[in-house]
Amino acid sequence: MQAYCMKCRAKRKMNSTKSIVMKNGTPATQGVCPVCGTKMFRIGKSKS
């Protein structure tokens, strides 16, 4: 799954993805940028 990395300022494929639920109940996907190691988020149901 791809997400926007705020540090690299580019769309990248996330590593170590996991489905989470945010405090307000919205589903999201959390992962790690393969280039810089920053946490990445994508709001919405995960495709996998």
QUIURPE-V853916 format. One record per pair of residues at least 12 apart in sequence whose C-alpha atoms are under 8 Angstrom apart, sorted by the first residue. I is the first residue (numbers start at 1). J is the second residue. Records with the same first field share a line. If there is no record, write none. Layout:
BEGIN
I->J ; J
END
This chain:
BEGIN
1->13 ; 14 ; 47
2->14
3->40 ; 41 ; 42
4->40 ; 41
5->33 ; 38 ; 40
6->40
7->36 ; 38
8->36
12->33 ; 34
13->33 ; 34
14->31 ; 32 ; 33 ; 34 ; 40
15->31 ; 32 ; 33 ; 34
16->31 ; 32
17->29 ; 30 ; 31 ; 32
18->30 ; 31
19->46
26->43 ; 44
27->43 ; 44 ; 45 ; 46
28->41 ; 42 ; 43 ; 44 ; 45 ; 46
29->41 ; 42 ; 43 ; 44 ; 45 ; 46
30->42
END
